[in-house]
Every structure is written in structure tokens, then in C-alpha cells.
Amino acid sequence: MSRSPSDTSGARLASAAGVAEVQDALRERGFDAWLIYDFKDRNPIGRSLLGLEWTTRRGFALVPAEGSPRLLIHAIEHSSWRHLDWPRRSYSSRQGMERELRELLKGHGRVATETSPRSNVPYLDLLPAGIRDVILDTGAELHSSGDLVSTFYAVWTPEQREEHGRASEIVKTVARDAFARAASHVVQGRRITEGGLATWIRHELRRRGLPDQTDCIVAIGPTAADPHYDPGEVGESIDAGDLLLIDLWGAFHEDSVPADQTWMGYLGAELPSRIGELWTTVKAARDGVVSSLRERYARGETIRGFEADDVARKIIADAGYGEYFIHRTGHSIDRDIHGRGPNLDNLETRDDRVLVPGVGFSVEPGIYIAGEVGLRTEINVHMGPNGPEVTVAKPQQDVFLLLDG
């Protein structure tokens, strides 16, 4: 059985104009072709670009730098690909697939595909080792399609940028209201827990218009030392004297870009000096990344994801807390909260993809000292037409003091 897609309007490669744009990019980068492989939704990037809805067999789409795109698909799945008016060949046997693949790639030396050397970018490493062997046997030379994916999949449309901006203000307002709710409970002597506040935040995000990819992390000082802490339904009590981390995110619908922010509050009237020192460090790292991006953009320099991570990591290391910054500086954001574009990462991986115009990502340095405290600050940045844009108005400058003296 197979089903054809019901709507291919957003599929870049389903239009002649989209194919022409991709071919221009292939020639600019010195590629002979882009080979997109998929088997049962293992390559969501390719499926989105091609407008595929549902397949059960191995399929190949080749977009050459010159000439017409072509397909190699299984004999039973023509219906799933019928929206693409491209020349096609089919196979039914494994041997037939290998024979036809060799013919498909004949004359194409430098071929881009969804692979990553040494899996440096796991979000992009979507080509199984076995099928990679089959492709290499044809004589093709495989290269990462990373910058192509950024340009044609991860970039935001003007509509997505506008919706993300509105989502950012909703997320910010819910965060501030959540801090006020926690403080009110403490002042009134009513118990409120991490899990209880998290449930309230999720409800409010949905109620205020962000039902897609909605979630949050709520953690007090020691539990926040686990960056992906989950309190469950209850968790720890939030009390006077606690440092409170709230990380929250959500989007309007599945095709809009989520907003993802982290804010810090202190249940007291005066911030302890230790917390103040840590906050000053992570804020300097956050702002240092944004300043570096803007300065390098103004000079017309190419900026890669790992270089932005290096900026934040050096600031935190120079302050003496390098060993406590245990995750990348930022993740890609596109229609997914953790997108397929370039990450700000030279720790977990080495993301050497270019921060091309139109992509977006988080900037979220943190310090996590097990058994003591965890804190971070998080904003989102879009590489706009006039350079890097912080997408939320008035990012946090100081830890919020939530109780009067």
C-alpha cells in the first residue's frame, strides 16, 4: 500500500523554481549533484524537501547541478512519488537497485548527501552505513549536504519569523507570570512544587496560543544542576531562598518556529554573591556570542557554528567554570525545537556548518555544579537580512528578585 501526499506546496523540490535554486547552490559549492535517500521516514529532511508523505521501500532522488532531476524508486511505489514530474527508473530486486543506482550516478563525481564525517553532526548523519557502501561502490565521492540543508530546509520564511516573534513574547510573559505565581505561593505560605508549576506553565502556553511542541523545565538550585531535569508531577518544593530556573518553549502550529527561552529568579530580596558571580559569567557568555556574531557579520565574515560555541566556552573557562559548562552553547531551531540547521557546538560535536542567512538558533550558556546549583540564560537568534537578531525584546539582564525584604 502507498499514499500520495495531500499537500506539496511547501516542498522546495516539488517546483521548477525550487529545483533551479538548488542547482545554483550546487554549482556554487562545486557539487555535481545532491542525492537524497530515504527509507521509511529515516530522512525527514529529504521527505520535506520532496513532499513525500508515506513510503515503505528505499528511494533515491538525484538533483544534478545541470540537467533534469531523476528518481530511482521501487516498482510498487510510483503512486507515492507521482507529484514529482521527473524522469524515473524503478527496481524490484536488490540487485536491480544496485544496478540502477550505478546508472543514476554515472558521471557524477562530487555528490552531496545527508551524511556527516565521523558523525560530527548527528542531526545530519542520516545515511545508513550499508547504503553508503552501496553508493561508494558506484564510484561517487560523498560529501555532507549540511550547508544545503541549512539553506533549503532550516531557513525561516518571513511568516515563520513573524510568528516566532509573537511566540517569543508569549513565552516571555508566561515565564514572568510563573515567577510571580511561585512568589505568591511562598508569601502566602501555600506549597508549590516544581512539577506543579511546570503543569501550570504548559497549560498557560497552550491557553495563550502555543499548543505545538509545548513543554518546560522547572528546577530549583540543586536540581537545576541537571540541565534536562524532569520533576515529574511533583518534584521539590519551591521555597524562600531558592534559585528558580524556568526553561519553556512552544509554537503556534507544526509549521511555525518555536520560541525557546530560559529565565532565572531568586526567592528573596537580595541575590547571594555566589549566585551573582555565576549569573554574571553566563550572561557575559551569552552577550559575548551575540556581540561576536554581529561584529563578524559587519565585517562580512563567514561564521560557523563551532566558532560561536568557542566564544561562550572561553568566557566561562576564563572565569574558572569551564568544567561546569557541559553542553553546547546552542541548538538549531527551525520548525522543530531542535532543528536540522547549524548548532553552536564545538563540545558534543564540531558543527562546521555556516550560519547562513535565515537560520535560527538558541544561545544558552550554563553552569552546572552537581549537588549545589545550576543556572543558565537562553535567548533565540535569527540570522536576519540585516544581521543577527535577538528575537525577544529586552532579554534578562539580572536574576529576578521575587520577594521583598
N, C-alpha and C positions, 0 to 999 in steps of 0.2 A: 504494500500500500504506500501511497505517497500523496502529499498535498501540495498544491502550488500556493505561493504566497498571496495573501489577500491585498497587501498594500506594499508597493515597492517604491513609493515616492521619495523615501529618504535614503534609498540605496544609491551610493555615489556612482557605482559602476553600471547601474541599470540605464544610464543615459549616455548619449554620444558625447555630450559636453563633459560629463564626469570622466569618461574614458580619455578624452583629449587632455584634460588637466593632469591625469595620472601619467600619461605618456610624456607630457612636457617635463614632469618631475623625474621620470626615469631617465630621459636623455640628459637632464641637468646633472644627475648624480652618476652618470656613466653606467647605468644598468641596461642590459639587453631586454629584460622582461621582469615582470612580477608574477610569481607563481603562487596562487592561493590554493591551499589544500584543506579539505575538511572531511571529517568522518563523524557523523552523529553528534554534531554541535561541539566538537572539540576546538573549533576555531571561531569563536563568536565575532572576532574582528572581520574575518572573511565573510561570514554569513551576513553581517550587517551591510558590508560594502556591496555584496552581490544581491541582497534582497532575498535570501533563502529563508524558508520557514521551517522545513522539515525534510530531512533526508536520512537514509539508512545505509548507504553504500559510500565508498570512497569516491570523491570527486575532485577534479582539478580545473582551475580556471587560470588561463595564461593571458596576461595583458602585456604584449610586446611593446618595446619603445617605438617600433614602426610597424604598421600594418594592423590587421583586424584581430581583436581578442578571439580566443578559441577555447573550447571546452573539451574535456575528456571525462565522461560520466558513465555510470553503469547502465546497462541496456534496459533495466526496469525503471529507471528514474528520470526519463525525459520530461515527464509532467512537472516535476519539482523545479526544473530549470527552464521551463518554456517561456518565461518572461524575458529571458536574455536571448535576443535575436542574434546570436553569434554562431559561426560555423562550429560544428561539434562532431566528435567521434565517440563511439561507445565501445564498451568491452563487456564481457560477461565472466571470463576466466581470469585468474591471477596472472597467467602467462600473457593473456591478451592485454591486460592492463599495463604490464611492464613493456610490452612491445609498442603499444600505442603511446605510452609516456615518452619513450625514446624518440618517437616520431614527433611528438608535440614539442619537445625541447631541442630538436635538431637546429643547429645554427645559433643557439642562444648560449653564450658563454657565462656572463655575469648575471646571475639570476637572484633577485630579492625574494625572500620568503620569511614566514613567521618563525624565525629561529634566532637564538642568541648564543654567541660563543661562550662556552663554559657556563651556560645558563646565567650569565651576568644579569640579565633582565628576565626573571621568571615569568612575568606577566606576558612577555612576548615569545617565550620559548614553547611554541605550540606544535611544532613539527615532531612527530614521534621518531625515535631513533631508527626504527626499522624502515619507515618510508623515506627517511633521509638517506639511508643506504641505497635504496632503490633509485632515488633521484640522482645521487652521486654516480651511480653506475652508468648513467646516460652520458656522463662527461661534463655535465653542468657544474658550474662553480657557484656555490651557495653563499649568499650574504644576507645579513639581517635587514629586514624591511622596516626597522624601527622608526626612522625619520619619515618614511612614507605613512606608516600607521599614525604617527603624531599628526601629520598634515591632513590626512584624508579621513581619519576616524576620530581622533581625540580633540580636534579643534572645536571650539564653541561657535554656534551660529549667533548672529545678533539677538535672536529671540531667546536663546539659551542664556546669553549674558544678561539680558534684561530680567529674565525670571530668576536667575541666580542672585542678582542684586536684591530683588524683593524678598527672596527666601532668606538672604543673609540678615536682613533687618528683622524678620520674624524670629529667626534663631537667636539673634542677639537679645530681643525683647523677652523671649521665653526664659533665657538664661538669667537675665536680671530679675524677672519675676520669681524664678525658682530660688534665687538667693534671698529675696525678700520673704518668701514663704518659709524657708528654713529659719531665718532670723525671727520671724513672728512666732513660730512654734517654740523656739528656745526662750524667748522673752515671756511667753505665756505659760511656760512650764509644761508644754504638751510634747509628747515624744514624737520625733520624726526620724525615720531611718533613711539610709542611702537608697535602699530598694523602694521604699515608699515615695521618696522624692523623684526617683527615676520613673516610676509609673506615672506620676503626675506630669512630668515633663513630656513623656511620649504622648499622653492624652492631649496635652496642650498643643504640641506641634501639629498633631492631626486636626484638632479642632480649629486651629488658626490657618489651616490650608495646606499643610505639608504632610500628606499621607504616604508618600513614597519613600522607601529606604529610611524610615524614621527609627531612630534609636538614640541612646545616650549612655554615658558613663558618669556615675556619681560616686565620688570616693572622698573620704576624709584623709588627712595627712598620711598615716602609715599604710592604709590600704591603697592609696594613690601611688605608692611606690611600685605597684604592679600596673604598667601602663594600660593594659587591657582588662583591668579588674572588672568582675561582674558580681555585684552583691546579691544577685537573685531577687527574690521578692521582699527580703527584709534587709539583710546586711547589718552594718554597725549603726548605732545611734549617732545622730549629729547633735553635738553639744557645744556649749560655750567653750571657747579656747581651741576649737577645731579649725584647721585649714581645710577648705572645701573646694574640690575640683569638680567642675561640670563641663563635660565634653558632650556636645549634642549636634545632631545633623538631621537633614530631611530635605525633600524636594516636592515640587507640586505634582509631578506625574512622571512616568517612566522615561520620557524623552527629555525631561528638563535636567539641569545640572544641580546637584545637591549643594547646599551650604553646610560647612563643617567647621565648627569653632570650639575652642576650649577657653574657659574663663575661670578665674580663681577668686575666692572670697575667704575672709577670716572672720570667725565668730568672736569678735572682740573689738575694742575701741583703739587698740594700738598694736601694730604688727611687730611680732618678736624680731629681734635683729637678725637672727639666723635665717628666718623665712625671708626677710627683706633682702639679705645678701643673695640668696638663691634666686629670688624673683628678679633682682637687678641683672643677674647673669643671663637668665633665659630670655628676658626681654631684650637685652643687648644683642643676643644671638639672633633673635627674630628680626629686629630692626636692622642689624648688620647685613642680613641676607637681602632684605628689601633695598637697602642703600646700594649694595653691590650690584644687584640686578639693574637698578636704574642708572647707575654710573656706567656700567658696561654697555647697556643699551644705548646710552647717549653717545658713547664712543664708536658705536656701530660694530661692536664685537659679537662674535658667536658665543653663546652661553650654553653650557651643557649641564645636565642635572647634577652630576657628581661635584662640579665646581661650586655650586650653591651650597651643597652639603658641607664642603670643606670650610666655607666661611663660618657657618654656625659652629661647627665642631671645634675650630681653632679658638673661637671666643670662649667657649665653655672650658676647653682644655687649659687655656691660659689663665682662667680663673681658678684652676685647681680641681675641676669637677669632671674632667674628660671621661673617666671610667664609669661615671654615673649617667652618661648620655648614651643609652643603649639601643636606640632605634634611629632610623633615618630621619633627616630633617623634614621631609615632606613627601606626600604621595600625590600622584596624578589624580585629577578629578575631571571626569567628563560626564557622560550620562550615568556612570557608576561612581559611587563614593570613592572607591579605589579604582581609578581608571586605567586605561591602557597606554596613556601617554607617558612622557618622561617623569620619573620621580626625582626628588632631590636626595640622592643616595650615593655615598661612597663608603658605606659601612657594611650593610647587609648585602649589597650588590655594588657594582660600579656602573651606574647608569650614564653612559656617554652620549645619550641622545640629546639633540639640540632642543632648547626651549623655543620652539618655532612660534611665530605669531599666531595667536588664537588659542593656545593651550592654557590650561589652568591647573593649579596645584595648591596643596596646603604648605604652610611654613609653620612647623610646630616643634621647636626645640624643647627639651625637657631634662630634668634632673631627677633621678630616682635612687634614693638611698634606702635600701631594704631595712625594714624594721623601724625606720624613722619617719621619712616623708617622701612624697613625690609631688612634683608640680610641673606644669608646662603652660605655654601660651600658644594659641593656634589661630592663625588667620588664613584666608584664602587669597591667592594672587592670580590674576588673569593677564596674560601677555597681550595687551590691547594694542590698538592701532597707533597709540602714542607712547607705548612702553608699558612696563609692569604696573598694574593697577591693584591696589588692595581693595577687596570687594566689599568690605564692611566699613561703614562710616565710624570714625573715632574708635580704633582698636584700643584694647585695655592698656592703660599706662601704669596703673597702680593696682595692687591687690585691693579689692573692695573690703572696707571695714564695715561689718554688718551689724555691730552692736554699739550702742552709746556707752559712755563710761559709767 
